[in-house]
Amino acid sequence: SGRTISPLIATIADSRLESCLRALETNTLLVIGTNQRPRLTEEFFNVQMHLVEDVESSHEMPMNYPEYDPGRLFYILFTSGSTGQPKGVMVDFGNLANTMLWSQLTFDWRSNDIMGNVCNFSFDIAQFDYLTLLYSGVPLALLSRPGDAHFSISQLKSFLVTSIFSVPAFFSRVTECNLLGKLQGLPLRRIISG
């Protein structure tokens, strides 16, 4: 579409969402799943909410793509705001192209690779996962309960996940539950933690 996006999740606090919308200076919000509609204060009554119930059938993919410009802003990702207000980190097409090329050269993606995703949509690692799916064609398995180490390992096995990229907390949980031995015998060949 040629527009910059800012991935936010539905469970975000309304005050944080309003802070992000204020920083973005936008009045348009695409909400996926009508049961996730945010409750905004009076200041934001003019925000246009486009509700999408069924992502697969709701929109056709655009056929005319904007010309590639490495300096054009692709997305703005907000920090956790642990030091006060969330800050928007700007990522342009050049940043993404560099990351995806590095990923292909560094990780040698194979035709049988499947990446496991354990981070929510508004987190930078999730953006890496989704863009690797789109750029390199590596299928992505969304683990539904990453806080549950036992269930996550069963999903890694069921989805035949070969690579997973996550924050250390996810793998610490596996260690705390004494489940490292359960990773043996899985097709998992790469764990990236950072």
N, C-alpha and C positions, 0 to 999 in steps of 0.2 A: 504493500500500500504506500510505501514511501514515508510512513509515519514512524516516529520514535515511540517505543513502548516502555512501560515501567511495570514489571511483573510484581503484583501484590497478591497476597492470599486472603481468602475470605475470613479466616480466623483472626485477622489483624484487628486490634482495638480500633473502634471508630475514631477516637481522638488521634491515633497514629495515622490512620487513613486520611483524615482531614489535614494533618500536618504535611503528609506527602503530597496531597492534591494542591495544597497551598504552595509548596515548593515547586511543583510542576507547572503551576499557573495554567491548569487545564480545567475544562468544564465537561470533559467526556470520560466516561467510565464504562468499560465493557465488563459485564458481570456474567460469569458462566455458572449456570445453575440458579434458578430463581429463588431457591430456598436460602441462598447465601447473600441476598440483597442487604447491603449495609444500611444502617440507620444514621443518616447524616443530620447535623444540626441545621438550624435555619439559614446560617450563612451559606450553606451548600445546597439549598433547595433548587438552584438553577443548574445543578450538575445534570447533564444528560446521561441517564443510565440506559445502556443498550443491554437488554437481557437476552441471553442465549441459553435455551434449555437443552437443545440437542446439537452439540458441536459438529457432529459428523454430517448432518443433513442441512444445517442452517445456512451455510454460505459456500459459494463456489470459490475456488482459488483464483486470484487475479491472473489474467493472462498477459497483461502488459506490466512488466517490472520496471521500476525506475532504473536509470543508468547507474552503474556502480560508481560510487564515490567513496574512497577509503576514509575520508574525513567526515562523512555524514554520520550523525549520531544514530546508533541503532537502539540502544536501550539505556535507561537510567535505573540503577539498582540501589535501593536504599539500605544503609547500614542498620544495625539493630537499634541504634539510638541509645546504647547503654551509657553513653557519656552525656546524655541530654536529648537533643532533637536528632532524629534520623537524618543522615546526610546522603544526598544523591551522588552516586558514583557514575560518571558518564562513560559509556563504552561505544566506540565508533566501529564502523565496518572494518577499518584497517586493523584495529585491535583484534577483532574476531577472526579475520582472515589469518593473521599471524598466529593466533592461538590454535586454530584448526590445522594449519600447516604443521606447526610444531607437534601437535597431537598425532598426526599421521606419521611423521618421521620418528617420533619418540616411542610410540606405543605399538607400531606395526600391527594395526587392526587386521584381523583375519576374517575370512568369510563366515566362520562359525562363531564369532564373538557375539556375546550378548552382555550389554552393560546393565548393571543393577542401579536403580536410583533410590536413595533413601533420604533425600533432602527435599524440602518443600519448594514450590515453584519460585518463590521470591528470593531464594538463596543462590549465590554465585555458582556453587558446584552444580546445582540443578541446571543452570543455564549451559554449563559445559556439557552436561549429559544430553540435554535436548539438542544442542547444536551439533554434537558429535553424531547423534542419530540422523540429523538432516544433512550434514556435510559429508560424513563418511559412510552413511548407510548402516551404522551399527544399531541393531534392534535394542530397544530400551525396555526393561522390565521395571515397573514401579512397585516397590515393596510397600505394602499397605500399612504395616504397623512396625516401623523401624525401631520404636522404643521397646519392642518385645523381641529379645534376642533369639529365643527358641523359635518363634514364628518366622522371623527373618531368615534364619538358617534353613527352615523348611521351604521357604519361598526361593531362596538361592538355589536349592536343589531342584525344586519343581520347575523353575524357569530356566535352568541350565546356565546360570549367570557365570561368565568367565572373567569379568572385570567389574570392579566397584570402586567408586571414588567418594569419599566421605570425610567428615570431620573425625578427629580421634575419638570423640565420645561414643560414636556408634560401635567402634571396635573395642573400646574399653568395656562396654556393656557385654560384649561377647566374652571377654576375658573374665569379668566379674562373675558371670554365670558359669564359668568353667566349661566353655563350649568350644575352645580352640580345636580340640580333637575332632569335633563334628565337621570342621571345614575340610579335613582330609577326605579324599575320595570324591569331593565335588569337582566340577569342571573349572572352578575358580582358579585362574592362573595369575591374576593381578589384583593387588589391593593398593590403592592410592589413597593416602591419608594426609590431610593437611588442613 
